[in-house]
Amino acid sequence: MKNYFKNFSPIRIAKGTNPQIILESSVKFFEKKARWFIFGILFILTGFCVYFWYFFIYQSHWSETRKKEYAKTKERGAIFDENRFNGVIEETKRRRSDYDREFEEREDIFRLKK
């Protein structure tokens, strides 16, 4: 059995490498395998989304206290303020009467009509 690590020297490897060559070779590798990288990322994101969808839709369990709190918020309903409601009705009637009354001619302050 051969010992392949016998001549291994990180210093000698570091001296022979150029950052520009490493960058170019990594870009070429990514260009060749870009489709697989994108597919892998999409596959992982799809799995992540399906997991959360399943967890929050099908595995949603509320404790009894949380169910009671939710029921209390739904029992409150709307509070009807009759005085405010009557005020709004009166205001609507007043506006309707202002709209329906005939136009009163007023003095022409700009003296446009001759």
Helices and strands as residue ranges (DSSP letters): H 10-16, H 19-58, H 64-75, H 82-100
